[in-house]
Every structure is written in C-alpha cells, then in structure tokens.
Amino acid sequence: MKINPIHFHSVNPYKRAQRNVSATTTTSNFEDKIEISKAAKEMQITSDFSAERAAKVQSLKQQIQSGEYQVDAGQVAKDLLKYYRP
C-alpha cells in the first residue's frame, strides 16, 4: 500500500507568526541603570582592609622582582581541588 502525501501548498504555521512579529516590532530606546545599595556604599567607604591589602601587594611585588617569592605547588594543587571538588 502506498500513501501519497497531501499537498497543502507548503503550510508552515510559523511563517504566519513570523510575519506578524516582524510587522509589529518597534524600535524603542532602553537605558541600562545600576543602583548601588546604601550598605554597599558604606562598605566601600569604611573598608579597613585597603591599607593592609596595599601593603601586602607591595610586599609581594618586591619579593617577585627580587626573585625571593616561592610558590608552594602542593598548596596550589590542594586549593584547586578544594575549589573544583565541593
């Protein structure tokens, strides 16, 4: 038994919807906004770690430039495993 396809002149339900969407789209101007909470602003102002952090970064820079800085490969591997294996 052979079944012949019925030709519906290439009916595509998405084609009609696609035409309607493209016809109704309008150009509008959206503006991105960002708002920082009061708590975040206070944290930024009252950061006590900035001076300590700057001193530590400066110390590390000096150690790297002089060649005294040593990396503990075992500790780096352990920390990577902690990060990737929860």
Secondary structure as GFF3:
##gff-version 3
##sequence-region A 1 86
A	DSSP	alpha_helix	13	24	.	.	.	ID=ss1
A	DSSP	alpha_helix	38	45	.	.	.	ID=ss2
A	DSSP	alpha_helix	49	66	.	.	.	ID=ss3
A	DSSP	alpha_helix	73	84	.	.	.	ID=ss4
###
